[in-house]
Amino acid sequence: MGLIREPKNANFTFQSQPWTDQELRDFRKLMNEIKAKNSKPKVKVLTKKKKVAA
């Protein structure tokens, strides 16, 4: 696979914009909800195995 070069008349670099306070609050709220959902203890179903007489 060869090197892909940027065309002379195009600039693919950009400066990201900082988040607003509202966007940051929304993101933190969403992340907390996801973490709370994923951190719930998982319930294991225990099954008893029958001993088989040979």
MODELLER restraints for C-alpha pairs under 7 A, 6 or more apart:
rsr = mdl.restraints
at = mdl.atoms
